[in-house]
Structure formats: C-alpha cells, structure tokens
C-alpha cells in the first residue's frame, strides 16, 4: 500500500456555540419552555451514542412538565430512536416536536413519540418501511454494499404473481439477494412495526389507532423517502400543529448556523489521498453543546476499487463556557 502521512494543514469546521446559544435563549423565551436540539447533518445519522450524549446533557435534572425538541435528521437507527424518546419521556411530561425541515425515517419514529408535532411549509415526515445494508447485500459499481428494502422485495414478488410466471420465485431472487438478507429484512420489518406501536403508545391510548398509523407508515407508501407533509400527517391521525411563524424564523436561523458548522472541510493531498473534517451530529441545551466531528484520512485502494479510512481521530466534543469563551473538550464515549 502506497499511503503516506501528509503534513499539509487540514481545514477545520467553525465552532459557533456562542451564536447557537444566543438563538436558543431567544427561542426558549418565545416558546416559554425548555428547548432541546437534536440536529443531524446529511453526513450523519441517528445513532445509539446520541442517547448517551443527550443523557449527559440533561444530567440529573428533575422531571419537567414540557419541552420543545428541535429535530432535523434524515434518519438512522430505529432502536436508537426508541431509546431517545424513552429517555425524554423520563424527563418531561409533554414533548412538542419542532420540525421545520426533514424528520425522515428513524427521525419520523422520534416524532411519533411526541405529544404534538409542529410543522411548517417545508416540514415533512417520511415512511418508515424497512431497508438495510447487510454484510451479504449486493455491491454497487464502487464496491460498496447497497441498501435493500422490504418494499422492493414485496414488489418483485407481486410482479411475479401478476405476470403469472408460476412456480417458486425465490430461486430466481436468490441469484441476486442472499437468503439471509431476506430473513434480516423480514425481521427488520417486524421490528419497525413494534417500535412504531411502542412510541405511539406513549400518548395514544387506542391500540387500534396506533396499529393503523404504524401500518400506514410501514406499508402505505410507494417510496421510503415519500414526503409526508403536515396535511397528510394530520390525516394519518397524528396531532399536528402549525409552527408559529416567529418560532419558525428562529429555527431557520438556528439551522443556518448548524449548517455552517457542518460544511464538510476536505483537504486534498493527491489523487489517492484526502482528509475529511466534518461535524455531523449536534445536541444542545442552554449552557452546553455536544457535537460529533469526523476527522480522518481517506485512501483509494485501487485493487478493491474503494476508499478506505485511515488515521481516524473522529470524536465527540463537549462545549462549555469558561471565562466568557466556549471551549470544546473531548467527550469519551465507547
């Protein structure tokens, strides 16, 4: 392997905690209740460590009546979404979800655990049907594992039946999808239904209603990324409220600051090597901010036709105020 350590100065993302804290104070004053931020860039995802981080942020504080949760994410781990909601439910009696932008996939699951979802013109939830990358999944042209969805498999089976091909379709499917991938998909689909019912059960007493909403989100849409706007979310049976325009304006400004922090900083060394520095997940309350920063080299391994990470120094950081300045320090999570 012809990889060498480069000494070129690496580009770093800006840490804008002072500005985000000022916005949080304004937002909390406007809402009249505590505000939590759970912001995930397109380069990150909802993960199990997020639950540990939010627990550290909240600390041993007494249970409060209400909280506003600003959530933006394209999804991630559904089990982490369940644990995240469970944690908030131990700390707060009523959760108002503030969703000015995307709350997709596993983030939709987090939304299901909120008592109310406040949505604006650009807000949307999505379907939560199962898709996964298995160790035995097919690979794409870059030699990376591809995601396979339960909906795609069910459509193949339906088309086989509609075209009256007869016989057993699975031997043909097994030429492209390993049987263990199909088994994992079926299990993942059952898990998704269970998590949706569990989350809705926090505030919906009717089991039939919770089951109906869960089925619609898991099986009722032709695309995993189908945007469920406020109107359709209300028709599903969710408690959807209109975002206060003043609150929405503050959330947009706050989102802009987080987006500035999360711009990928890439340092190119040569055609086969570069360094990535990027903030992905940000969790914040008044007085403290935690973020996850990707910090690693990438090397293109020609014989495998793919990029592989090197010298990974990625870590969580806790920002606290010290002598009127915000200082990040490593937060060790394993």
C-alpha positions as CSV (number, residue, x, y, z in Angstrom):
1,X,0.0,0.0,0.0
2,X,1.5,3.3,-1.1
3,X,-0.1,5.5,1.6
4,X,1.9,8.3,3.3
5,X,1.3,10.7,6.1
6,X,0.7,14.2,4.8
7,X,1.8,17.3,6.7
8,X,-0.4,19.8,4.7
9,X,-2.5,21.9,7.1
10,X,-6.0,20.4,7.5
11,X,-9.1,22.5,7.1
12,X,-11.3,22.6,10.3
13,X,-15.0,23.4,10.7
14,X,-16.0,26.5,12.7
15,X,-17.3,26.0,16.2
16,X,-20.2,28.5,16.5
17,X,-21.5,27.7,20.0
18,X,-21.8,31.3,21.1
19,X,-24.2,32.1,18.2
20,X,-26.3,28.9,18.7
21,X,-26.6,29.6,22.4
22,X,-27.9,33.2,21.7
23,X,-30.5,31.7,19.3
24,X,-31.5,29.1,21.9
25,X,-32.2,31.8,24.5
26,X,-34.4,33.7,22.1
27,X,-36.2,30.5,21.1
28,X,-36.8,29.4,24.7
29,X,-38.1,32.9,25.6
30,X,-40.5,32.8,22.6
31,X,-41.8,29.3,23.4
32,X,-42.0,29.7,27.2
33,X,-40.5,26.2,27.8
34,X,-37.1,24.5,27.8
35,X,-35.7,23.7,24.3
36,X,-33.5,20.8,23.3
37,X,-31.7,20.5,19.9
38,X,-31.2,17.2,18.1
39,X,-29.7,18.3,14.7
40,X,-28.1,15.8,12.3
41,X,-26.5,16.8,9.0
42,X,-26.8,14.8,5.8
43,X,-23.4,13.4,6.6
44,X,-24.6,11.9,9.9
45,X,-27.4,9.7,11.3
46,X,-29.3,8.9,14.4
47,X,-27.2,6.5,16.4
48,X,-27.0,4.8,19.8
49,X,-24.4,7.2,21.1
50,X,-26.8,10.1,20.7
51,X,-28.9,8.7,23.5
52,X,-25.8,8.7,25.8
53,X,-24.9,12.2,24.8
54,X,-28.4,13.6,25.5
55,X,-28.5,11.8,28.8
56,X,-25.2,13.5,29.7
57,X,-26.6,16.9,28.6
58,X,-29.8,16.6,30.7
59,X,-27.9,15.2,33.7
60,X,-29.8,14.6,37.0
61,X,-32.3,17.4,36.4
62,X,-35.8,16.9,37.9
63,X,-38.7,16.0,35.7
64,X,-40.2,19.0,33.9
65,X,-43.8,19.5,32.6
66,X,-42.9,20.4,29.0
67,X,-40.1,20.6,26.5
68,X,-39.6,21.7,22.9
69,X,-37.4,19.4,20.8
70,X,-35.9,20.9,17.6
71,X,-35.3,17.8,15.4
72,X,-33.7,17.6,11.9
73,X,-32.4,14.4,10.6
74,X,-32.6,12.1,7.5
75,X,-32.8,9.0,9.7
76,X,-30.6,6.3,11.2
77,X,-31.0,3.6,13.8
78,X,-34.7,2.9,14.7
79,X,-33.7,1.3,18.1
80,X,-31.8,4.4,19.0
81,X,-34.9,6.5,18.2
82,X,-36.9,4.3,20.6
83,X,-34.3,4.8,23.4
84,X,-34.1,8.5,22.7
85,X,-37.8,9.0,23.1
86,X,-37.8,6.8,26.2
87,X,-35.1,9.0,27.8
88,X,-37.0,12.2,27.1
89,X,-40.2,10.6,28.5
90,X,-38.4,10.0,31.8
91,X,-37.5,13.7,32.0
92,X,-40.6,15.5,30.5
93,X,-44.3,15.1,30.7
94,X,-45.2,16.7,27.4
95,X,-43.0,16.8,24.2
96,X,-43.6,19.3,21.5
97,X,-41.6,18.4,18.4
98,X,-40.4,21.4,16.4
99,X,-39.9,20.2,12.8
100,X,-39.2,23.0,10.3
101,X,-37.4,20.7,7.9
102,X,-36.8,16.9,7.4
103,X,-37.8,14.4,10.0
104,X,-37.2,11.3,7.9
105,X,-37.1,7.6,8.6
106,X,-35.9,7.0,12.1
107,X,-36.5,10.7,12.9
108,X,-40.1,10.1,12.0
109,X,-40.1,7.5,14.7
110,X,-38.9,10.0,17.2
111,X,-41.7,12.3,16.0
112,X,-44.2,9.5,16.7
113,X,-43.2,9.7,20.4
114,X,-44.0,13.4,20.7
115,X,-47.4,14.6,22.0
116,X,-47.6,17.1,19.2
117,X,-45.7,17.8,16.0
118,X,-45.3,21.5,15.0
119,X,-44.7,21.7,11.2
120,X,-44.3,24.5,8.7
121,X,-44.3,24.8,4.9
122,X,-41.0,23.0,4.4
123,X,-41.6,20.3,7.1
124,X,-42.1,16.6,6.3
125,X,-42.0,13.2,7.8
126,X,-41.5,10.0,5.7
127,X,-42.4,6.4,5.6
128,X,-40.5,4.1,7.9
129,X,-40.6,0.8,5.9
130,X,-37.5,-1.3,6.4
131,X,-34.3,-1.1,4.4
132,X,-30.9,-2.3,5.4
133,X,-27.3,-2.9,4.4
134,X,-26.4,-6.4,5.3
135,X,-22.9,-7.9,5.2
136,X,-24.2,-10.2,2.4
137,X,-26.0,-7.4,0.5
138,X,-25.2,-6.8,-3.2
139,X,-22.5,-4.2,-4.0
140,X,-22.6,-1.2,-6.4
141,X,-20.1,-0.1,-9.0
142,X,-17.9,1.4,-6.3
143,X,-17.8,-1.9,-4.5
144,X,-19.9,-0.6,-1.6
145,X,-22.8,-2.5,0.0
146,X,-26.2,-1.3,-1.2
147,X,-29.3,-0.9,0.8
148,X,-32.2,-3.4,0.2
149,X,-35.7,-2.6,1.2
150,X,-38.6,-4.8,2.2
151,X,-40.9,-2.9,-0.2
152,X,-38.6,-3.6,-3.2
153,X,-38.7,-7.4,-2.4
154,X,-42.5,-7.4,-1.9
155,X,-42.9,-5.6,-5.3
156,X,-40.8,-8.2,-7.0
157,X,-43.0,-11.0,-5.6
158,X,-46.2,-9.1,-6.6
159,X,-45.0,-8.5,-10.2
160,X,-44.0,-12.2,-10.4
161,X,-47.6,-13.1,-9.4
162,X,-49.2,-10.6,-11.6
163,X,-47.3,-11.8,-14.7
164,X,-48.4,-15.3,-13.9
165,X,-45.0,-16.8,-14.3
166,X,-45.9,-19.6,-12.0
167,X,-43.6,-21.7,-9.9
168,X,-41.5,-20.5,-6.9
169,X,-39.9,-17.0,-7.4
170,X,-37.4,-17.4,-4.6
171,X,-34.7,-19.4,-6.5
172,X,-34.6,-16.6,-9.1
173,X,-34.5,-13.9,-6.3
174,X,-31.7,-15.8,-4.6
175,X,-29.5,-15.2,-7.6
176,X,-29.3,-11.6,-6.6
177,X,-30.2,-11.5,-2.9
178,X,-28.8,-13.8,-0.3
179,X,-31.5,-15.7,1.7
180,X,-30.0,-14.2,4.9
181,X,-30.6,-10.7,3.6
182,X,-34.3,-11.6,3.0
183,X,-34.6,-13.0,6.5
184,X,-33.0,-9.9,8.0
185,X,-35.4,-7.7,6.1
186,X,-38.4,-9.6,7.4
187,X,-37.1,-9.3,11.0
188,X,-36.4,-5.6,10.4
189,X,-39.9,-5.0,9.2
190,X,-41.4,-6.6,12.3
191,X,-39.1,-4.5,14.4
192,X,-40.2,-1.3,12.7
193,X,-43.9,-2.1,13.4
194,X,-43.1,-2.9,17.0
195,X,-41.2,0.3,17.6
196,X,-43.9,2.5,16.0
197,X,-46.6,1.0,18.2
198,X,-44.4,1.4,21.3
199,X,-43.7,5.1,20.5
200,X,-47.3,5.9,19.7
201,X,-48.4,4.2,23.0
202,X,-46.8,7.0,25.0
203,X,-49.6,9.3,24.1
204,X,-52.3,7.4,22.1
205,X,-54.4,5.2,24.3
206,X,-56.2,3.4,21.4
207,X,-54.2,0.4,20.3
208,X,-56.3,0.2,17.1
209,X,-55.4,3.7,16.2
210,X,-51.7,3.2,17.0
211,X,-51.7,0.0,14.8
212,X,-53.4,1.8,11.9
213,X,-50.8,4.6,11.9
214,X,-48.0,2.1,12.2
215,X,-49.3,0.1,9.3
216,X,-49.7,3.2,7.1
217,X,-46.2,4.3,7.8
218,X,-44.6,0.9,7.2
219,X,-46.7,-0.3,4.2
220,X,-48.8,2.5,2.8
221,X,-46.3,4.5,0.7
222,X,-44.5,3.7,-2.6
223,X,-41.2,5.2,-1.5
224,X,-39.2,5.3,1.7
225,X,-38.5,9.0,1.1
226,X,-42.1,9.9,0.3
227,X,-42.6,13.4,2.0
228,X,-45.5,13.3,4.4
229,X,-46.4,16.9,4.8
230,X,-48.4,18.5,7.7
231,X,-51.7,17.9,5.9
232,X,-51.1,14.2,5.3
233,X,-49.7,13.7,8.8
234,X,-52.9,15.1,10.2
235,X,-55.0,12.7,8.1
236,X,-52.9,9.8,9.4
237,X,-54.1,10.7,12.9
238,X,-51.1,12.5,14.3
239,X,-51.5,15.6,16.4
240,X,-50.1,18.2,14.0
241,X,-49.9,21.9,14.9
242,X,-48.8,24.9,12.7
243,X,-45.4,26.3,13.6
244,X,-45.6,29.9,14.9
245,X,-44.0,32.0,12.1
246,X,-41.8,33.7,14.7
247,X,-40.6,30.4,16.0
248,X,-40.1,29.1,12.5
249,X,-37.9,32.1,11.7
250,X,-35.7,31.5,14.7
251,X,-35.4,27.8,13.8
252,X,-34.4,28.7,10.3
253,X,-31.7,31.0,11.6
254,X,-30.5,28.3,14.0
255,X,-30.5,25.7,11.3
256,X,-28.4,28.0,9.1
257,X,-25.7,28.3,11.9
258,X,-25.6,24.5,12.3
259,X,-25.3,24.1,8.6
260,X,-22.4,26.4,8.6
261,X,-20.7,24.3,11.3
262,X,-21.4,21.1,9.4
263,X,-20.0,22.1,6.0
264,X,-17.5,19.3,5.0
265,X,-13.9,20.5,5.1
266,X,-11.9,18.4,2.7
267,X,-8.1,18.7,2.3
268,X,-6.8,17.1,-0.9
269,X,-3.3,15.7,-0.7
270,X,-3.1,13.9,-4.1
271,X,-5.5,11.9,-6.4
272,X,-5.4,8.9,-4.0
273,X,-5.5,10.7,-0.6
274,X,-7.5,13.3,1.2
275,X,-8.6,14.4,4.7
276,X,-12.2,14.8,5.8
277,X,-13.2,17.0,8.7
278,X,-16.9,17.4,9.3
279,X,-19.4,18.0,12.1
280,X,-22.3,15.7,11.8
281,X,-24.5,15.4,14.9
282,X,-25.2,18.3,17.2
283,X,-27.1,18.1,20.5
284,X,-27.6,21.2,22.6
285,X,-29.4,22.8,25.5
286,X,-28.9,26.2,27.1
287,X,-25.4,26.1,28.7
288,X,-24.0,23.1,26.9
289,X,-23.4,21.8,23.4
290,X,-22.1,18.4,22.2
291,X,-21.2,17.6,18.6
292,X,-19.6,14.7,16.8
293,X,-16.7,15.6,14.5
294,X,-15.4,13.3,11.7
295,X,-11.7,13.7,11.5
296,X,-9.9,11.1,9.3
297,X,-7.9,10.5,6.2
298,X,-9.2,8.6,3.1
299,X,-7.1,6.4,0.8
300,X,-8.2,5.0,-2.5
301,X,-7.3,1.3,-2.6
302,X,-7.1,0.5,-6.3
303,X,-7.2,-3.2,-6.0
304,X,-10.5,-3.1,-4.2
305,X,-11.9,0.0,-6.2
306,X,-13.0,1.8,-3.0
307,X,-12.0,4.4,-0.5
308,X,-10.8,3.2,2.9
309,X,-10.4,5.4,6.1
310,X,-7.0,5.9,7.7
311,X,-5.8,7.6,10.9
312,X,-9.3,8.1,12.3
313,X,-9.4,10.7,15.1
314,X,-13.2,11.2,15.0
315,X,-14.7,12.0,18.4
316,X,-17.5,13.7,20.4
317,X,-16.8,17.1,21.9
318,X,-18.5,18.9,24.8
319,X,-18.6,22.8,24.6
320,X,-18.8,24.6,27.9
321,X,-18.5,28.3,28.9
322,X,-15.2,29.1,30.6
323,X,-14.1,32.7,31.3
324,X,-16.7,34.0,28.8
325,X,-15.4,31.8,26.0
326,X,-16.8,28.5,24.7
327,X,-14.2,25.7,24.9
328,X,-14.6,22.2,23.3
329,X,-13.2,19.2,25.1
330,X,-13.3,15.6,24.2
331,X,-16.2,13.6,25.5
332,X,-15.2,10.0,25.6
333,X,-18.0,7.5,24.6
334,X,-17.5,3.8,23.9
